Amino acid sequence: PVAVAGLNSGTAGRALRQNEDEEKLTPLERAQIIDAQALHLGGTTDRLRGNPTAAKSAQIAGLNDALKVRDGRVTSIIRLRSQMLGEIALAEEALGNIAEAEARFVESVNLLGTEYPETAALASARARHAAFMVRQGRKDEALALYRTVVGAMAAQRRTLTGMTNQMAPYFRLLTERAGSDPAAIGDFFVASQL
């Protein structure tokens, strides 16, 4: 019923929601997702250890395994999938594949935007993308995206807790521009209050 309505709604990209007993994940499906998450964590460790090739491989394997569970239409793995895409993007960036990194960051944000609009998870994915833009010298684009993040978080009365690494480039950009951009000081104050 709920699943059929979702499948027949014309939004094939939407995930199945596990609201009814027959839609709950089986123990095997849960194990498959946990195994995919283990690959994700291993890939993150590889990236942090300076091995982006192994990191990318592990993330892709984990993502593919996660997508095998009900053809990837499981709401509970949307955030995991987004995190994996973000990690693939970071590995691609480290490998010098900038266009591929950009595509994965966008995919990560879009995935969350579809199922979890205006959530802290979406804000974090946007901030991660903006930090990438800063590293690529695209400071004006990054500022615009960071302002979107801060505006959404302020409107929802949420904090930036847990997003320190992603938001640090924003504060650096605002500090750099404080002398020439009057809005930078105000933006810095608003963001620092979250």
N, C-alpha and C positions, 0 to 999 in steps of 0.2 A: 504493500500500500504506500508507505512513505517512500520506499526505494523506487517503486514503479512510477510514482508521481514525479520524482526527481529525474528518473531516466527519460520519461516521456515529456519533460518540460521544455525540451529543446536546448537545455544547457548541459550538454554532454560532459563539459569540463567540471561540472560540480561534483562534489564528493558524495558518496553514500553516507548517511548518518546512521549510527548504530543505536536507534531508539527502541527498537522492538526486539524481542527475544530471538527471532529468527535472523536478525541482522547483526547480532553480537558476534564478535570475532571468536573463532574456535581456538582452543589451546594451541593447535599447530600454527594458525595464523599469527597469534600473539608471539609465538616462538620465532617465527620468520621475521617479524618486525624487530624483535629484540636482537636477533642475529644481524639484521641490517644496521641497527643502531650501533652494535659492537664494531662493525666495519667502519661506520662513520667516526666513532671515537678513535679507532686505530688510525684512520686517515688524518684526523686532526692532529694526533700525536706525531705522525710522520711529517706533517707540514711544519709543526712547531720545532721539530728536530732538524729542519732544513732539507727535507727530501720531498719536494713538490711532486715529483713523478710518481712516487709510491702513494703520496697523499691523494693525488687525482685518481689513481687506479682504485684505491680503496673506496673513495667516495662514490665513484661511478658504480662499482660493484654493489655497494650498500644501497644506493639509490635504485638500481635495477632490481635488486632483491625486494626492496620495499614496494616497488611498483607491481611486482608479481602478485601481491596479496590483493585479491579482488580487483585486479587491473588498475591498482593505484587509487581506487575510488573509496578511500577510507579516511574519514574526517580526522581521526585521531593521529594520522601521520603527516598531515599537511605541514605542521611546524617542523617536523623532522626533515621532511623533503626540502623545505626552504633552507634549513640549516645546511643540509648536504650541498645544495646548489651554491650557497654562499661559500662553503669550503672549497668546492670545485673552482669557483671564481678566484679565490685567493691562490689556489695552486696554479691556475692558468696564468694569473698575473706574475707569480714568481717564475714561471717558465717563459715569460715574455710574450704570452699569447693574449695581448690586451683586448682585442676585439672579442675573443671568446670569453674572457673574464667579464667584460661589460655585459655580454649577452646573458651570462649566468646570474649576475647581480640583478639584472632586470627581470629575469625569469623568477628568481627568488621573491622579489618584491611583488610581482604580479600574482604569484601563487597565493601569497598571504592576503593580498588585496581582494582577491575573489572570495575567499572563505572567511577571513578574519579582518574585515576592514576596520581601520582606525583602532587597532589594538597596539599594545606595547610591543608585541612580536613584529608587527608591520613597521612600527617606528624604528625598531632596532635594525631591521633589514634595510630600511631606507638610509639610516645613519651609516651602516656598513658600506652601502653603495656610495654615499657622499664622501666617506673617508677615502675610498678608492679614487673618486674624482679628484680629490685633493692631491693624492699621490701622483696622479697623471697630469697635474698642472691645470686642471679644469676648475679653478677656484670659484669663478662666478656661478657655474652650474652647481657646484657643491654647496655654496652659500644658500642658493635658492632651495635646494633639497633639504638642507639642515633647517632652514626657516620653516619649511613644511612640517618637519618632525617636531620642532619646538612648539609651533602653533597648535598642532594636533594634541600634543601631550598637555599643553597648558589648557586647552579647551576642555579636555577630559579630566583635568585636575589630577594628572598622573605625574610621577617623578621619572627622572632619568636614571634612577638607580639601576645598576647592572649594565649601563651603556657607556661607562666612562671611556673605555678604549675607543669606541666609535665616535664619541662626542669631542674628544680632546682636539682633533684637528679643527673643529668648528671654533672652539675657544681660541686657538692659535690664530686662525684667520681673522677673527674679530679683533684680537689684540693688535695684529699687524695693521688693520684698517682703522683703528680707533682715532688716529690723528687726522685722517682724511675723509672718513665716512661717519657723519654724526649719528646715523642709525646704529652703527656697530656697538656703541656703548650701551644703548638701550637694549639691543638684542642680547648682549652679553649679560646684562642684569636679568632679563627675563629668563634666559636659559639657566643661569646660576641659581635661580629660585626654585627650579623644578627638582 
